[in-house]
């Protein structure tokens, strides 16, 4: 293998003990059971329903309860609980969070409209008059209205079209208003929710649910990084230019093997300088962690990443993680294809060095449009030589090559028997989408294609 300082050794590291991992199916079952419990709470406290107004009001009660429940599920998904991050995968959790966020916003809007409409029909008043009455006469409804508007606003800025036009840091800080919205809505649930006003056990269980998820957030997003900073004493050791617009940051510390970080994973890094300390950005490991040294490799794609090349040795660092399930734990077959595009080689390079396998078991295909974009070429060549692995650099545009390397025909042309491989894919979003579609058409089962997006 090739070490961080470029030396080639003749052994591969032993696999670290596997930490606890949650299964995606089990997590979905737990969420579904919780949702059923919420519906059961409504059913238990609901007398016979009669009339259009009663039906509308109770539909509003159900949507309100489900909105309160889905909000806490969304927080739990992004609390960075290690078992979820390793077992489900950060990108899948992020997708579920985004999808659940859209449902939550719809539930919040439906709750407000249905409750107002139902009360209006029952009281034989207009919608506008009933809205004024709810805002003035019911405790905490005004705060809940502000909370609802915040949820809608956060949903708008989190939409894909808006998100792509924002800096990561801007989107991140706007997203923090979610906590304010939840705090404003929580008191409304107890003050005006029929399920909680006279049901003490329900109030206790609901409070425990919110408090429990709040404790997870505080522990894993604040306490754990601070404890790690004190224990591992991370500092920048140096910065090295790898290719055009790509740098590696070497970070030294103490007892780093205790992090139990696996090749393919990433951390959220906070560099304590005046300009960078306000954001924690996700960057992958580009080599296995040593007891005293970590390496990450980053492409210049924004202000934060561009500033990394100017880091000075000795700069203090806070790290949250490790996160992600793009690891050897997903492997199911003896033969493995590692397919990288551009700077997506970062986690692939760490896997290339460490995935168990004999000569001929591991194949690396590295796709770039220009030679200057190749990263780690010398290291990859040394690793391949030491392991007896096959390495293919496919450089140039499709017009220059005269064929499409990411088509089913192109992939089978490079890798014979590709349908019998586990495939790890990492690169720009468009490249991964095309590669996954081509792999499926080439006969690789979906469960043997492993990928994880790092664009959160």
N, C-alpha and C positions, 0 to 999 in steps of 0.2 A: 504494500500500500504506500501512498505518498502522504507524509505528515505535513503539518502546517509550514514547516521550514523547508519543505521540498525534498526531504530524504525519503528513499524508498526502503521499506522494510519487508520482511518475508512472511508476516503473519497478519491475520485479521483480528480485530478486537472481538472479544466475546460479547454476546448479546446481553444488554443490561436487563435486570429483572423487570418484568412488565408491570407497570402500575395498574391500578384499578381502572377499568374502562366501562362506560355505560353503552349499552346497545341501542341503536336508534329505534328499533321496534319497541323495546321495553319503555323507552322514554315516551313514545307516542301513546302507548297504552296508559301510562300514568296520567298524561295530560287528558286523555279521553275520559278516564275514570273521574278525574277532578271535575271536568265539565258536566258529566252526568250527576255528580254530587251537587253541583250548583243548581241544575234543573230540579233535582230532588228537594233542595232547600225551598225553591219557589213553590213547588207542588205541596209541600208540607204546610206552608203558611198561606195557602190560597183557598178561600171558600168557593162555593159554587159560582161560576161565571155566567152572567146573563146580560144581554144587551151589547150593542156595538161598542159603546163607550167602555164597558168593562173588558171586552176582548182587546181593544186597542191599548188600554192602560196596562193590562197584564202582559201584552206583547212588549210594551215598554219596560216593564219590570224585568222580564227575562233578558232582554238585550242589555239592560243596565247591569244586571248581575254578571252576565257573560263578559261584558266589557271590563268590569272590575277584576274578573278572574284572568282574562287573557293578558291584561296589563302586567299582572304579577308573573305570569308564565313567561312573557317576553323578557322581563328583568332577570328571571332565573336562567333563561337561555344564554344571556350575555353576562352572567356574573363571573365567567371565567373559572368555573368549577373544573378542576383538572380531569375528573372522570368523564365529564361531558366533552371537554375539549379533545381528549385523546381518543375517546370511543366513538363519538358522533362526528367530530371534525369541525373545526372553526368555520369553514366556509358553509357547511350544511347548517350549522347553528345560525349563521348570519342570514342564510336564505330563509330559514324558518322564521327568524325574527322579522325579516322584511315582510314576508307574506302575512305573518300574524299581525304585524303593525297595520297593514291595510285592512284586515278584518276588524281590528280594534277600532280604527277610525270610523269604519262603516257602522259598527255596533253603537258607538258613542252618538253618531248622528241619528241613527234609527231610534235610539233610546229617547233622545230629546224630542224628536218629532212625534213619536208614538205616544209618549206620556202627555205632551201638550195637546195632541189631537184627541186622545181619550178623555182627558179632563174637560176639554171643550165640548165634546159631544154629551158627556154626562151632565155638565152644568148648563147646557144649551146657550153657550156664549161663543163669540168669535175667537179665532186662533190668536189674533193680536191681543185681544183683551185677556185671554187666558194666559198668554205668555207674560204679560205685565203682572197678573195675579200671582203666578208661580214665583216670579223674581222678587216680589214684595212680601208675599205672605208665608213662604216656606223657608225654613232656616237652611242656610248654606247653598241654596240654589244658585245664587249669584256667583259664588265661588266655583260651583260646579260648571257654570256656564263659561267662566274664564278658563277652567281646566279643559273643557271641550274644545274651545277655540285654540288653545295651545296644542292639543292633540292633532287637530286638523292642520295647523300650521307646520308642525313637525312632520306630519305625513306628507305635506306638499314638498318641503325641502328635501325629504328623503326619497322622493320619486326619482327614478333613474335619470330622467332628462335633467332635472334640477341638480341632482347629486354630482353629475359629471361636470357641471359648470362651476363647482365649488372646490376650494382647497379643502383637503382632508381636515385641517385644523378648524376651519370655519364650520363645516358640517358637524364636527365633533362637539364644539361648544354650543351650537344651536340645539343639538340633541340633548344636552344637559337639562333643558327646560322640561323634559319629560318628568324629571323628579318633582319639579314644582307642580306640574299638572296632577301627578298622582297624589301629592300631599293635599292639594285643594279638593280633589274628588273624594278622598278617603273619608273626610268628616261628613260630606254630603251623604255618603252611603249609610252611615249610622244615624244621622239626624233625620233623614227622610225615607230611608228604605224600609218598607213594611216588613221585610224578612228579618230585620235587625232591631227594630224599635222595641219589641217586647220579647225577643228570643235571646236570652243571655248566652246559652251555649253557642248559638250561631255567631254572636258577636265575639266570643272568646276564640272560636276556631278561625274566624276570618282575620282577627287580629294576630293570631299566632302565625297564620300563613304569610301575612305581610311582614311581620317582624322577622320570621325565619329567612325569607328571601332578602330582606334588608341586611340581616347579619351576614349572609353569604356574600353580598356585594361589598360590605365593609371589609370582611376578612380577606377575600381573594383579590379585590381590586385596590386595597389600600394597605392593610396590615401586612399581608404576605410580601408585597414588593419592598416595604420598608424593612421587614425582618431580613429579607434576602440581601438588601443593600448593606445592612450592618454586618451580616455574616460573611458575605463574599467580597465586600470591598472592591467593587468593580471600578476600573479606571481604563481610559484609552491608553493602549500601549503604542499605537502607531497607525498610520493610514497609508495604504499603498494603491497606486493607480493600476488597475488591471487591464482596462481597454478604454476605448473612447466613451467618456461619460460614465464609467463604471469604476468604483473604488471598493477596496476591502478595508474594513475597520477591525483592527486587532484589539481585543479587550482582555486585560489581565485581571485576575482575582484569586481568591483563595477557595479551596475545596469545591471547585466548580463541578467535579464529578457528582457531587451530592444533588445537583440540579436534576439529574436523571433525564437530561435532554437527549432525545434520539435524533439521528440524522433524518432530515426531511422536515423537522419542526422549525418553529420560529419563536421569537420573543417580541414583545413590544418594548422598544428601547426609548429611554428618556435621557438625553445627554444634557448634563447640568451646566449649560452655558446660558448667557443672557437671552439669546434668541431661540434656543432649542428646548429649554426646560419646560415650556408650556405644552408640549405635545409628546405623546408616546406613540411612535409609529411602528408598524409591524415589518420586521426584516428577518429573513431566513438565515439559518446557519449554513455556511458554505463549506464546512469541514466538521468532522466529529469534535466534540468538546474535549479538551484536555483538562487535567486537574488545575491548571493555572492559566489557561488561555482559551478564548473563544474568537472565532472569526465570523463576521457577517460580510456580505458583499451586496452592494446597493447600486442601482442605476439612477442617474440623475433624471428624475421625473417630476420634480417640484422643488419648492424652496427648501423644504426640510432635507430632502435627500441631497440636493446640491450643496448644502452647507456642510455636509459631513466631511467633504474633502479638506475643509479648513480646521477640523478638530485638532487640538493640540494634545500631545502626550500628557497624561496626568489628569485629564478631564474626568470628573466623576460621572458615573453612569448608574441609572436605575433600570432594572430589567424585570418585566412581568412575563412569566411563563415557566416552562415551555408550553406552547400551544400547538394544536394541529394533529391530524391523524394521517398525514402523508408519510407513513413510516413503513418499516419492514413488517410490522404487524399485520398489514393488509395482504401480504403476499400469500398465495395459495399454490403456486406452481414452481417447479424447479427452474424453468427458464424464465428470464426476465428481460424485457425491453425497456430501457430508459429513454424517453423521447423528450428532448428539451428544445425550446425555442428562445433565442436571445438570452436575456438575463435570467430566464427560467432555469438555466443551468445551475443556479445557486443551490437549491436543495437537492437537485439531481446529482451534483458533484459529490455531496456528502453521502448520498445513497450508493453511488458508484463505488466509493471506497470501501463501504462497510457491509453491503448486502452479502450474505453467505452464498457461496457458489464456487464450483470448480471451473477449469478452463472450458470455455464455450457456453457457460450458463448465462452469462451477463452480456448484453449488447447495449451499447450507447449510440444513439443517433442524435446529433446536435445540428440544428437547423438555424442558419442566419442568412441574411441577404447580402452582407458584406463581410469581407475577411477581417476588417478592423473591429467588428462586433464580437468576434470570438473571445471568450473569457476562459481562462484556465487551460489553454491548449497544451502547454507543456506538462502540467500536472495530470491532466486526463490521459495523455500519452504514456506517462510513467505508470499510472495506476493500471492502465490496460495491459502494459507489458508485464507488470508484476503479477497480474491476476490471470493472464491468458484470456482477457475479455476482448471482444470486437468493438471497435470504435469507428464511427462514420461521421465525418464532417461534411454536411451538405450546404455549400455556400453559393449564393447567387440568386437572382430572381428567377421565376419560372421561365421567363422569356430567354434568359441567358442559359439556363440549364436545358431547356427544350422539353422538360417534363415536370410534373407536379409531384414533389416528394411527399406531400401530405394527402395524396389521393390513395384509394385502396390499392391501385396498381403500383403506385410509387412505393408504398410501404412494403408490399409483398416483394417488390423488386429488390429492396435493400435487405429485408429480413425474411429469410425463408422459414416456413412453418410458423408464421406470426400468430396464427390462431391458437397455438399451443403455449403462448407466452402470457405471463402477467405483464401488464404495461403500466408504467408510471409516466404521466404526462404533466409537464409544467412549462408555461410560457405565457405570452400575451393572450388575452381573452379570445380574440379571433382565431389565433393559431390553435388553441386548445379545442375550441368548438369544431373546427375543421378536422383536426386530428382524431377526435373522439368519434365523429360521424364516419370517418374513413375506416377506423379500426373496427367499428361495429359492422360495416359493410364487408370488411375483410374477414369476418368470422370470429372476432374476439368477443366473448360474452361480456355483457355490461359489468358483471360482478368481478371481472378480471381487469377492468380498466380503472386505474386509481388516479385521481387528480384532486387538487385543492387550490381554490382561487385565493390569492393574497390581496385582492383589491376590495378592502372593506370600507 
